[in-house]
Structure formats: C-alpha cells, structure tokens
Amino acid sequence: MANQVQDLTPQDVSKGLEEGRYLLVDVRERNEVAAEAYPAGVVVPLSAFDPAAIPDPQGKQVVFACRSGKRSVTASLAAQAAGLPYDKHLAGGILGWKAAGLPTRVGG
C-alpha cells in the first residue's frame, strides 16, 4: 500500500534492533539528539530531510523515529514519495520509548 505508515511499539522496535532487523532513522534535530538519543540509529534531521541521505539499510527495514511520533510519519511519507519502501515508524517517539522503560544515551 502506498502512502501508509505502520505504527510500531517501542517494544517492537527495541526487539527488531536487537535482532538486527531494523535500521532506526532518527529525524529529530541534532541539538535534540545531542541531549538524548536512541541507543542505536542514524540521524537524518527532518528540517533538511533528503531520503537519499538515509544509509543503505543492507536488508534491514527502515524505521523512522522522532520525539513524539509526528515527524517520523512525515519522514516516512516523504521517503515513500521518493519511491522508497520505508513505511514504518516508532509510534510515540522517544517519549514513548522512555515511558516503556527502554534505554537512551547522551549525545548523538
């Protein structure tokens, strides 16, 4: 389905990262990431979002993430508009991630 974004729970994303199935793409701004970051992932800020800047996922599924889950949907739709099959995002963003008791790290 084109232009659909699948919500993934923090637990789904954490498990997928541990199993090497997901590439987490954090679309928050660098200053946000510097303050608190996901334990793994790449940063492609939405303010200058270019789907071509996303590294080759090498067989993994791309999952977008942000602070609350809004910018990650925007990024997924932009990637789909560019012809990429990236239709997953972390519902609830880093706020949901922390609420689920999952770890973060300081500094992007």
C-alpha positions as CSV (number, residue, x, y, z in Angstrom):
1,M,0.0,0.0,0.0
2,A,1.4,3.4,-1.0
3,N,1.5,6.3,1.5
4,Q,0.6,4.2,4.5
5,V,2.7,4.4,7.7
6,Q,2.8,1.4,10.1
7,D,2.9,2.2,13.8
8,L,5.4,0.1,15.7
9,T,5.6,0.0,19.5
10,P,8.7,0.8,21.4
11,Q,9.0,-2.9,22.3
12,D,8.7,-4.0,18.7
13,V,11.4,-1.6,17.6
14,S,13.7,-2.5,20.5
15,K,13.4,-6.2,19.7
16,G,13.9,-5.6,16.0
17,L,17.0,-3.5,16.7
18,E,18.4,-6.3,19.0
19,E,17.7,-8.9,16.3
20,G,19.3,-6.8,13.6
21,R,16.0,-6.5,11.6
22,Y,15.6,-2.7,11.8
23,L,17.7,0.4,10.9
24,L,16.4,3.3,13.2
25,V,16.5,6.7,11.4
26,D,16.1,9.5,14.0
27,V,14.6,12.6,12.2
28,R,15.0,14.9,15.2
29,E,17.3,17.9,15.0
30,R,20.9,17.4,16.1
31,N,20.5,19.5,19.2
32,E,17.7,17.2,20.3
33,V,19.8,14.1,19.6
34,A,22.8,15.6,21.5
35,A,20.6,16.0,24.6
36,E,19.2,12.5,24.4
37,A,19.5,9.8,21.8
38,Y,18.2,6.3,21.0
39,P,20.8,3.7,21.8
40,A,21.3,2.9,18.1
41,G,20.4,4.6,14.8
42,V,21.4,7.2,12.3
43,V,20.4,10.9,12.4
44,V,18.8,12.4,9.3
45,P,17.1,15.7,10.6
46,L,13.7,16.4,9.1
47,S,14.5,20.1,8.7
48,A,16.9,19.1,5.9
49,F,15.4,15.8,5.1
50,D,16.7,14.1,2.0
51,P,15.6,10.4,1.6
52,A,18.9,9.9,-0.3
53,A,20.8,10.7,2.9
54,I,19.5,7.5,4.6
55,P,22.2,4.9,4.6
56,D,21.7,1.7,2.7
57,P,19.7,-0.4,5.2
58,Q,21.5,-3.6,3.9
59,G,18.5,-5.8,4.1
60,K,17.1,-4.2,7.3
61,Q,13.7,-2.5,7.5
62,V,13.9,1.3,8.0
63,V,12.0,2.6,11.0
64,F,11.7,6.4,11.5
65,A,11.7,7.9,14.9
66,C,11.4,11.3,16.5
67,R,10.3,12.9,19.7
68,S,6.5,12.1,19.8
69,G,5.7,10.3,16.5
70,K,4.6,13.1,14.3
71,R,7.9,14.0,12.4
72,S,8.6,10.3,11.8
73,V,5.3,9.9,9.9
74,T,6.2,12.9,7.8
75,A,9.6,11.4,7.1
76,S,8.1,8.0,6.1
77,L,5.6,9.7,3.7
78,A,8.4,11.8,2.2
79,A,10.6,8.7,1.7
80,Q,7.6,6.8,0.1
81,A,7.0,9.8,-2.2
82,A,10.7,9.4,-3.3
83,G,9.9,5.8,-4.2
84,L,11.4,4.2,-1.1
85,P,9.6,1.3,0.6
86,Y,10.1,2.8,4.1
87,D,6.6,2.6,5.7
88,K,7.4,2.1,9.4
89,H,7.7,4.5,12.4
90,L,8.1,4.4,16.1
91,A,4.7,5.4,17.5
92,G,5.1,7.7,20.5
93,G,8.7,8.6,19.6
94,I,11.4,8.9,22.2
95,L,8.8,9.9,24.8
96,G,7.1,6.5,24.3
97,W,10.4,4.8,24.2
98,K,11.3,6.2,27.6
99,A,7.8,5.5,29.0
100,A,8.3,1.9,28.1
101,G,11.5,1.8,30.2
102,L,13.9,1.5,27.3
103,P,17.4,3.0,27.5
104,T,18.6,6.2,25.9
105,R,22.1,7.7,25.7
106,V,23.5,11.1,25.9
107,G,24.9,12.6,22.8
108,G,24.2,11.8,19.2
